[in-house]
Amino acid sequence: MGNGSGLSRGDRNRNARLARLRELVPLSNAIVGIDLADDTQAAVVADHDSRVIARCRVSARAWELGELLDWAVARAAGAGFASVTVACEPTGHRWRVLDQLAGGRGLALVCVQPLLVYRAREGEDLTRDKSDPKDAVLIARLAGELRCYEPERADAVWARLRHLGARRGQLTTAATAAVNQVRDLLECAWPAVLAASGSPFRSVTWCASLAVVLDRCAGGLARVRRLGLDRFTAAVRRELPRWGGIRPCLRIIRAVFAALSDPAGVTAHRPGALERAHLVLGDWRATRARLADTETRMGAVLDELGLADLVTTIAGLTVTGAAAILAETGDPARFATPRALVKHAGLCPRDNASGAAQGKTTISGRGRPGLRVAAWRAVWAAMPNNPVMAARFAHLTTRQDNRLARQQARTACAAALLRWIHVVVTRHLAWDPAIAAGTAPAHRAG
């Protein structure tokens, strides 16, 4: 037997996490489990064996729960406890309101994952019955077992970045839906125009040409065709600045004008489909403008945090891409290690082995889906401009042992990108390609 403790890195991290949770849920405190809802709240005061000391059900909004907390403190004191720890599920915005009310009274608050509450229902009484009082008891029981977590408490600047990131995600979804809708309408009513450009919706000349046609056609393409190529080109030149362009591509303009004579398409639906496409195209342009404004605001928040110049030292990573990732992570300093951040995204490998048997390893898929999406998009943008990432991708897809598929390799690169961001932000060090590639020793925090 050696003299070492034999503890793995996972053991030490788990022990540290449990020690922190025990500080928040000390044995001297009772536990207040609250099942949050819109206007009716169920609460129980329980000890660490989940024995109920008191329970109540009140009709109150989240901002009116101060009296409930005072009642819980009084009942806990009557049972011999020094104070209470508040436990709840992270339900919408209500847990933040409850956290502020508890903090104003000097009470700690922990959150319990709804998945754990769902799984604990059957284990409680061998039924799947669901009720607010039962859920409140389960929340208190899980908190007493330290099957809970300390929620993130962001300051005003990080909170603003998170809200802007959520806004950007909504606008990105709306913009993508508008593009798909316009494409479907044109494929039905006027498919020839989609062949006028190799990447139609990425070409500002094509977008401006389509806008000119839809503005003037009134359901019929013959009206635009009567303008002639020269007048049509002049109209596209006037429209181009609205789409962010300066110099038009005459080849695309001629191709769009030629498509006006193409008879392909469902004739009966053409007037209505083109009118609808005109409306959706306007929505898409407005959404793009709002999206650009939101991304500018996110960049300004990174400047305020002093991180814009730092994160863009990672080759290929833009301010917008970094802001989208940090909007999902919050302050990376709250994660003890880069690997913890990767696990938060659900990009860490999941073991599937028992004895000599080794199953297929996949990512866990837990954590924040929005963070996985942001990292995935950033990898696609960074790969062509980041030699270290490109070399890593090539190695993972061509090595002899445990060769990865292309999508698996991109997932591994997304995890590496999150680790780089954690180190750069938490240590305030510029990204070093030699360290990232493993050809130079890493700087140790001292």
C-alpha positions in Angstrom: 0.0 0.0 0.0 1.3 3.4 -0.9 1.3 6.5 1.4 -0.8 8.5 -1.0 -4.5 9.2 -0.5 -5.5 7.5 -3.7 -8.0 10.2 -4.4 -8.6 11.0 -8.0 -9.2 14.5 -9.4 -12.9 13.7 -9.5 -12.9 12.7 -5.8 -11.2 15.9 -4.8 -13.6 18.0 -6.9 -16.6 16.2 -5.5 -15.4 16.5 -1.9 -14.9 20.3 -2.4 -18.4 20.6 -3.9 -20.0 18.7 -1.0 -18.1 20.8 1.5 -19.4 23.9 -0.1 -23.0 22.5 -0.1 -22.6 21.6 3.6 -21.8 25.2 4.4 -25.0 26.2 2.7 -27.1 23.4 4.2 -25.6 23.0 7.7 -27.0 20.5 10.2 -27.9 23.3 12.5 -30.4 24.6 9.9 -33.9 23.4 9.0 -34.7 23.1 5.3 -37.6 25.0 3.7 -38.7 23.2 0.6 -40.9 25.5 -1.6 -42.6 24.3 -4.8 -42.9 27.6 -6.8 -45.8 28.3 -9.0 -47.5 31.4 -10.5 -49.8 32.4 -7.6 -50.0 29.4 -5.3 -46.9 28.3 -3.3 -46.6 25.1 -1.3 -43.9 25.0 1.4 -42.7 22.6 4.1 -40.2 23.0 7.0 -38.3 19.8 7.4 -35.2 18.4 9.2 -32.4 16.6 7.6 -34.2 13.3 7.7 -37.0 14.9 5.7 -39.4 14.8 8.7 -41.9 17.6 8.2 -42.0 20.1 11.0 -44.6 22.4 9.5 -46.2 22.9 6.2 -48.4 25.6 4.6 -49.9 26.6 1.3 -50.3 30.3 0.4 -51.8 32.2 -2.4 -49.1 34.7 -3.2 -46.8 35.8 -6.0 -43.1 35.3 -5.8 -42.5 38.9 -4.6 -44.9 38.3 -1.7 -43.0 35.3 -0.2 -41.2 37.4 2.5 -43.9 36.5 5.1 -43.6 32.9 4.2 -39.8 32.9 4.9 -40.4 34.7 8.2 -43.0 32.1 9.1 -40.5 29.3 8.3 -37.7 30.9 10.4 -40.1 31.1 13.4 -41.2 27.5 13.0 -37.6 26.3 12.7 -36.6 28.2 15.8 -39.4 26.6 17.7 -38.1 23.2 16.7 -34.6 24.1 18.0 -32.9 25.0 14.7 -30.6 28.1 14.4 -32.0 29.1 11.0 -33.2 27.8 7.7 -31.9 27.0 4.3 -34.3 27.7 1.4 -34.5 25.0 -1.3 -36.5 25.2 -4.6 -36.5 24.2 -8.2 -35.1 26.7 -10.7 -38.6 27.6 -12.0 -38.5 30.4 -14.5 -37.7 33.8 -13.0 -39.3 33.0 -9.6 -36.3 31.4 -8.0 -34.3 34.6 -8.6 -37.0 36.6 -6.8 -37.0 34.1 -3.9 -33.1 34.2 -3.8 -33.2 38.0 -3.4 -35.8 37.8 -0.7 -33.8 35.1 1.1 -30.6 37.0 0.8 -32.2 40.1 2.3 -32.9 38.0 5.4 -29.5 36.4 5.5 -30.8 33.0 4.5 -28.9 30.6 2.1 -30.7 29.3 -1.0 -30.0 26.1 -3.0 -31.7 24.7 -6.1 -32.7 21.2 -6.8 -32.8 19.9 -10.4 -36.4 19.2 -11.6 -35.2 15.9 -13.1 -34.2 14.7 -9.6 -37.6 15.7 -8.2 -39.3 13.8 -11.0 -37.3 10.7 -10.3 -37.7 10.9 -6.6 -41.6 10.9 -6.7 -41.8 7.2 -7.3 -39.1 6.4 -4.8 -41.0 8.4 -2.1 -44.2 6.2 -2.0 -43.9 3.9 -5.0 -46.4 5.9 -7.0 -46.0 8.6 -9.6 -48.5 10.9 -8.0 -47.6 14.6 -8.5 -48.8 17.3 -6.2 -47.3 20.6 -5.0 -47.1 19.6 -1.3 -45.4 16.3 -2.2 -42.9 18.1 -4.4 -42.1 20.5 -1.6 -41.3 17.6 0.7 -39.1 16.0 -2.1 -37.3 19.2 -2.6 -36.5 19.5 1.1 -35.4 15.8 1.2 -33.0 16.2 -1.8 -31.5 19.3 -0.3 -30.9 17.5 3.0 -29.1 14.8 1.1 -27.0 17.5 -0.6 -28.4 16.5 -4.0 -28.7 20.2 -4.9 -26.5 22.9 -6.2 -25.6 26.5 -5.6 -27.2 28.7 -8.3 -25.3 31.3 -10.2 -25.6 34.8 -8.9 -24.4 37.1 -11.7 -23.7 40.8 -11.2 -25.5 43.3 -13.4 -23.0 43.3 -16.3 -22.9 39.5 -16.6 -26.7 39.3 -16.2 -27.1 41.9 -19.0 -24.9 39.7 -21.3 -27.0 36.7 -20.5 -30.2 38.5 -21.4 -28.7 39.8 -24.6 -27.5 36.3 -25.5 -31.1 35.0 -25.0 -32.3 37.8 -27.2 -29.8 36.9 -29.9 -30.8 33.3 -29.8 -34.4 34.2 -30.4 -33.6 36.5 -33.3 -31.3 34.0 -34.9 -34.1 31.4 -34.8 -36.5 33.9 -36.2 -34.1 34.9 -39.0 -33.4 31.2 -39.9 -37.2 30.5 -40.0 -37.8 33.5 -42.3 -35.1 32.3 -44.7 -36.5 28.8 -44.8 -40.0 30.1 -45.4 -39.0 32.4 -48.3 -37.0 29.5 -49.8 -40.0 27.2 -49.6 -42.3 29.7 -51.1 -39.9 30.4 -54.0 -39.4 26.7 -54.7 -43.1 26.4 -55.1 -43.9 29.5 -57.1 -40.7 30.7 -58.7 -37.9 28.1 -58.4 -35.8 29.7 -61.2 -34.7 32.6 -59.0 -33.0 30.4 -56.5 -30.6 29.2 -59.2 -29.5 32.8 -60.0 -26.9 32.6 -57.2 -24.8 29.8 -55.7 -25.7 31.0 -52.2 -28.9 33.0 -52.6 -29.5 34.3 -49.2 -25.9 35.1 -48.5 -25.6 37.3 -51.6 -26.6 40.9 -51.0 -27.0 41.4 -54.7 -29.5 38.5 -54.9 -31.4 39.7 -51.9 -31.6 43.2 -53.3 -32.7 41.9 -56.7 -35.4 39.7 -55.1 -36.6 42.7 -53.0 -37.0 44.8 -56.2 -39.0 42.1 -57.9 -41.3 41.5 -55.0 -41.8 45.2 -54.4 -43.0 45.7 -58.0 -44.5 42.5 -59.2 -47.9 42.7 -57.6 -48.3 39.0 -58.0 -47.1 38.9 -61.7 -43.6 38.8 -62.9 -44.4 40.3 -66.4 -44.7 43.7 -64.9 -41.1 43.7 -63.7 -39.9 42.2 -67.0 -41.4 45.1 -68.8 -38.9 47.4 -67.0 -36.0 46.1 -69.1 -32.6 45.1 -67.8 -31.2 48.6 -67.5 -34.0 50.0 -65.4 -34.0 46.8 -63.3 -30.3 47.1 -62.7 -30.7 50.7 -61.7 -33.4 49.8 -59.2 -31.2 47.1 -57.7 -28.3 49.6 -57.3 -30.7 51.8 -55.3 -31.9 48.9 -53.2 -28.4 47.5 -52.5 -27.4 49.8 -49.6 -30.4 48.7 -47.6 -28.9 45.2 -47.6 -25.4 46.4 -46.7 -24.0 46.2 -50.2 -21.9 48.7 -52.2 -21.1 47.2 -55.6 -23.6 44.9 -57.2 -22.7 41.6 -59.0 -24.1 42.2 -62.5 -24.0 38.5 -63.3 -26.5 37.8 -60.5 -28.7 40.7 -61.6 -28.8 39.4 -65.2 -29.6 35.9 -63.9 -32.5 37.1 -61.7 -33.9 39.2 -64.6 -33.6 36.1 -66.9 -35.5 34.1 -64.3 -38.5 36.4 -64.8 -39.2 34.7 -68.1 -39.0 31.1 -66.6 -42.5 29.5 -66.5 -41.6 26.9 -63.9 -43.7 27.0 -60.7 -47.2 26.5 -59.5 -49.0 29.2 -61.5 -52.2 29.3 -59.4 -50.2 29.9 -56.2 -47.7 32.3 -57.6 -49.5 35.6 -56.8 -50.2 34.7 -53.2 -46.9 33.0 -52.6 -44.9 36.0 -54.0 -47.0 38.4 -51.8 -46.3 36.3 -48.8 -42.6 36.0 -49.6 -42.5 39.8 -49.9 -43.9 40.2 -46.4 -41.6 37.5 -44.9 -38.6 39.1 -46.7 -39.4 42.4 -45.0 -39.6 40.6 -41.6 -36.2 38.9 -42.3 -34.6 42.3 -43.1 -36.0 43.8 -39.9 -34.8 40.8 -37.9 -31.3 41.1 -39.3 -31.2 44.7 -38.3 -32.3 43.9 -34.7 -29.8 41.0 -34.6 -26.9 43.2 -35.7 -27.9 45.8 -33.0 -28.1 43.0 -30.3 -24.6 41.7 -31.3 -23.2 45.2 -31.1 -24.6 45.5 -27.6 -23.1 42.2 -26.7 -19.7 43.4 -27.9 -20.0 46.5 -25.8 -20.6 44.4 -22.8 -17.5 42.4 -23.4 -15.6 45.7 -23.7 -17.1 46.8 -20.4 -15.8 43.5 -18.8 -12.4 44.0 -20.4 -12.6 40.7 -22.3 -13.1 41.7 -25.9 -9.4 42.0 -26.8 -8.5 39.0 -24.7 -10.9 36.4 -26.1 -10.2 37.5 -29.7 -6.6 36.5 -29.3 -7.9 33.0 -29.9 -7.4 32.7 -33.7 -10.7 32.6 -35.6 -12.9 33.5 -32.6 -14.9 36.7 -33.2 -16.3 39.0 -30.6 -19.8 37.9 -31.4 -18.9 34.2 -31.1 -17.2 34.7 -27.8 -20.0 36.8 -26.5 -22.5 34.1 -27.4 -20.5 31.5 -25.5 -20.0 33.7 -22.4 -23.7 34.7 -22.4 -24.4 31.0 -21.8 -21.6 30.3 -19.3 -21.7 33.4 -17.2 -18.5 34.3 -15.5 -16.1 31.3 -16.2 -14.4 31.9 -12.9 -17.3 30.2 -11.2 -16.0 26.9 -12.7 -13.1 25.5 -10.8 -11.5 23.9 -13.9 -11.8 24.1 -17.7 -13.1 20.6 -17.6 -15.9 21.7 -15.4 -17.0 24.2 -18.0 -17.0 21.5 -20.7 -19.1 19.3 -18.4 -21.5 22.2 -17.9 -21.9 22.3 -21.7 -22.5 18.5 -21.9 -19.6 18.0 -24.2 -17.5 15.8 -21.9 -17.1 12.1 -22.8 -19.4 9.7 -21.0 -17.8 6.5 -19.8 -19.4 3.2 -20.9 -17.2 0.5 -19.5 -17.5 -2.4 -17.0 -14.6 -4.7 -16.3 -13.1 -5.8 -19.5 -16.1 -4.6 -21.6 -15.8 -1.3 -23.3 -18.8 0.2 -24.9 -19.2 3.1 -27.3 -18.2 6.5 -25.7 -20.4 9.5 -26.5 -20.8 12.9 -25.0 -23.1 13.2 -22.0 -25.6 15.6 -23.6 -26.5 17.0 -20.2 -25.9 20.6 -19.3 -26.8 23.7 -21.3 -28.0 23.0 -24.9 -27.5 26.7 -25.8 -23.9 26.5 -24.8 -23.3 23.5 -27.0 -24.9 25.3 -29.9 -22.8 28.4 -29.3 -19.6 26.4 -29.1 -20.5 24.4 -32.2 -21.2 27.5 -34.3 -18.0 29.1 -33.1 -16.0 26.0 -34.1 -17.3 26.1 -37.7 -16.3 29.8 -37.9 -12.9 29.4 -36.3 -11.7 26.2 -38.0 -10.6 27.8 -41.3 -8.6 30.5 -39.4 -7.2 28.6 -36.5 -4.2 26.4 -37.4 -4.1 24.7 -34.0 -7.8 23.7 -34.3 -7.4 22.6 -37.9 -4.4 20.4 -37.0 -6.3 18.9 -34.1 -9.2 18.2 -36.3 -7.0 16.6 -38.9 -5.3 14.4 -36.3 -8.5 13.2 -34.8 -9.9 12.2 -38.2 -6.8 10.5 -39.6 -5.1 8.8 -36.6 -4.8 5.1 -36.7 -6.2 4.3 -33.2 -9.7 5.5 -32.2 -10.2 7.5 -35.3 -13.2 9.9 -35.0 -15.8 10.9 -37.5 -15.8 14.5 -38.7 -18.7 15.5 -36.5 -17.2 13.8 -33.5 -13.9 15.6 -34.2 -15.8 19.0 -34.4 -17.4 18.2 -31.0 -13.9 17.6 -29.5 -12.8 20.9 -31.0 -15.8 22.6 -29.4 -14.8 21.2 -26.0 -11.2 22.4 -26.6 -12.4 25.9 -27.5 -14.4 26.1 -24.2 -11.2 25.1 -22.3 -9.2 27.8 -24.1 -11.8 30.4 -23.2 -11.8 29.4 -19.6 -8.0 29.7 -19.3 -7.9 33.0 -21.2 -10.7 34.6 -19.2 -9.9 33.3 -15.7 -6.1 33.9 -15.9 -6.3 37.0 -18.1 -3.7 35.6 -20.5 -3.6 36.0 -24.2 -4.1 32.8 -26.1 -0.8 31.1 -27.0 -1.0 28.7 -30.0 2.2 26.9 -28.8 0.6 26.1 -25.4 -2.8 25.2 -27.1 -1.0 22.8 -29.4 1.0 21.3 -26.6 4.4 22.2 -27.8 5.1 24.6 -24.9 4.5 24.3 -21.2 1.4 25.9 -19.8 1.5 28.8 -17.4 0.7 27.7 -13.9 -1.4 30.0 -11.7 0.8 31.0 -8.8 
